[in-house]
Amino acid sequence: MDTSRRDFLAGACSITAGAAVCVASAETAQAATPARRGGESGQRFAMVIDLRKCIGCQACTVACSTENQVPLGDFRTIVSQYEVRDADRPDQPAATYTLPRLCNHCDDPPCVEVCPVQATYQQKDGKVLVDADRCVGCAYCVQACPYDARYINPETQTADKCTFCTHRVEAGLLPACVETCVGGARVFGDLLDPNSTVSGLLRDHAVKVLRPEMGTAPHVFYIGLDDRFAGKVEGQAALWIVRDAQGAEIGEIRS
């Protein structure tokens, strides 16, 4: 990662709103990334989202919120929707672009590195989880996440995020968002199983990830992702101009 754990924690101690004390010392910051714990080492779970099939119905968002009792106004997964207009053809109706987003369960998760109490951790199967009993609500992980996929739960005052519905997966079920996706856009499975559907999709399609420049090795992959949207990870609405590879303006995107 470009930002070292030491540098991030040093800055976070001074900027984290409402933090009464800095709970991490320089010695803590120098510690190695904690070893993965829990899960099966012979598995590596991932999700593939086929944007050609997503219709933006938000069934996944509702199912996730219901399954995981997500507080109103927060999300573990959401489908961001954008209006795309051609700047050279203002008389044409806007097109709609949908982008489902969630925790990317990275192979190199920055949220794990900055957690001063090891409440955020990674399992051997790749899932990134939060131990609410350890979490002190410092929000370092929220700030470190490049995908705007974390929040502090206002009811528990601890960090919260998508877990790939690990409680369902351990019971042999699919994540709630996958099970309820009416278009079949979300596919979940074990990448270490060559016969799994996700493995087949990665073999057969040129998949992309969000913010590849961060070097976190995300394990949420997209089929049909427009490169102009690869950096659209903000949770709030935005208006920005679309430009081609040469920097020429070719349209605007409004969420």
Residue pairs with C-beta under 8 A, 6 or more apart in sequence:
1 108
1 110
1 113
1 214
1 215
1 216
2 214
2 215
3 110
3 144
5 29
5 30
5 31
5 33
5 113
5 114
6 26
6 29
6 30
8 110
8 113
8 114
8 140
8 143
8 144
9 22
9 24
9 28
9 29
9 114
9 116
9 140
10 26
10 29
12 22
12 114
12 138
12 140
12 143
13 19
13 22
13 24
16 138
16 139
16 140
16 143
19 138
23 116
23 117
23 136
23 138
24 116
24 140
28 116
33 112
33 113
34 112
34 118
34 121
36 121
36 122
36 123
36 124
37 121
37 122
37 123
37 124
38 121
38 123
38 124
38 129
39 123
39 124
39 125
39 126
39 127
40 124
40 125
41 124
41 125
42 192
43 124
43 125
43 126
43 190
43 192
43 193
44 125
44 126
44 190
44 191
44 192
44 219
45 105
45 125
45 126
45 127
45 164
45 169
45 188
45 189
45 190
45 191
45 219
46 105
46 126
46 188
46 189
46 190
46 191
46 198
46 219
46 220
46 221
47 102
47 105
47 164
47 175
47 178
47 186
47 187
47 188
47 198
47 219
47 220
47 221
48 186
48 187
48 188
48 197
48 198
48 201
48 202
48 207
48 220
48 221
48 222
48 223
49 100
49 185
49 186
49 187
49 220
49 221
49 222
49 223
50 184
50 185
50 186
50 187
50 201
50 222
50 223
50 224
51 98
51 99
51 100
51 185
51 222
51 223
51 224
51 225
52 185
52 223
52 224
53 183
53 184
53 185
54 79
54 98
54 100
54 183
54 185
55 98
55 182
55 183
55 185
56 79
56 81
56 96
56 98
57 79
57 182
57 183
58 78
58 79
59 180
59 181
59 182
60 77
60 79
60 100
60 176
60 177
60 178
60 180
60 181
60 186
61 75
61 77
61 78
61 79
61 177
62 180
63 176
63 177
63 179
63 180
64 70
64 75
64 76
64 77
64 162
64 165
64 175
64 176
64 177
65 75
65 76
66 176
67 165
67 168
67 176
68 76
68 163
68 165
68 176
70 76
70 160
71 153
71 154
71 155
74 151
74 153
74 154
74 160
75 151
75 235
76 102
76 103
76 149
76 160
76 161
76 162
76 163
77 100
77 101
77 102
77 162
77 177
78 100
78 101
78 102
78 235
79 98
79 99
79 100
79 101
80 98
80 99
80 100
80 101
80 232
80 255
81 96
81 97
81 98
81 99
81 255
82 96
82 97
82 98
82 99
82 229
82 232
82 253
82 254
82 255
83 94
83 95
83 96
83 97
83 253
83 254
83 255
84 94
84 95
84 96
84 97
84 242
84 251
84 252
84 253
85 92
85 94
85 95
85 251
85 252
85 253
85 254
86 92
86 250
86 251
87 241
87 242
87 249
87 250
87 251
87 252
88 250
88 251
94 254
97 226
97 229
97 253
99 225
99 229
99 232
100 185
100 186
101 147
101 148
101 149
101 210
101 233
102 149
102 162
102 177
102 220
103 128
103 145
103 147
103 149
103 150
103 161
103 162
103 163
103 164
103 220
104 147
104 149
104 209
104 210
104 216
104 218
104 219
104 220
105 126
105 127
105 128
105 162
105 164
105 218
105 219
105 220
106 128
106 216
106 217
106 218
106 219
107 126
107 216
107 217
107 219
108 215
108 216
108 217
109 120
109 122
109 128
109 216
110 144
110 145
110 146
110 214
110 216
111 120
111 128
111 141
111 144
111 145
111 150
112 120
112 121
112 122
112 128
112 141
113 144
114 140
114 141
114 143
114 144
115 121
115 140
115 141
116 136
116 138
116 140
117 134
117 135
117 136
118 131
118 134
119 130
119 131
119 132
119 133
119 134
119 135
119 136
119 158
119 159
120 128
120 129
120 130
120 131
120 135
120 141
120 159
121 128
121 129
121 130
121 131
122 128
122 129
123 129
123 166
125 190
126 219
127 163
127 164
127 166
127 169
128 161
129 163
129 166
130 141
130 158
130 159
130 160
130 161
130 163
132 156
132 158
135 158
135 159
136 158
137 152
137 157
137 158
137 159
139 152
139 159
141 150
141 159
142 150
142 151
142 152
142 159
145 161
146 211
146 214
146 216
146 233
147 210
147 211
147 218
147 233
148 233
148 234
148 235
149 161
149 162
149 233
150 159
150 160
150 161
151 159
151 160
151 161
152 158
152 159
152 160
153 159
153 160
164 175
164 188
165 173
165 174
165 175
165 176
165 177
168 174
168 175
168 176
169 175
169 188
173 179
174 188
175 186
175 188
177 186
178 186
178 187
178 188
187 197
187 198
187 201
188 198
189 196
189 197
189 198
189 199
190 196
190 198
190 199
191 198
191 199
191 202
191 219
193 199
198 221
201 207
201 221
201 223
202 221
205 223
207 221
207 222
207 223
207 225
208 221
208 222
208 225
208 227
208 230
209 218
209 220
209 221
209 222
209 225
209 230
210 218
210 220
210 222
210 225
210 230
210 231
210 232
210 233
211 218
211 230
211 231
211 233
212 218
212 230
228 242
228 253
229 253
232 238
232 253
232 255
237 254
237 255
238 254
238 255
239 252
239 253
239 254
239 255
240 252
240 253
241 249
241 251
241 252
241 253
242 249
242 250
242 251
242 252
242 253
243 249
243 250
244 250
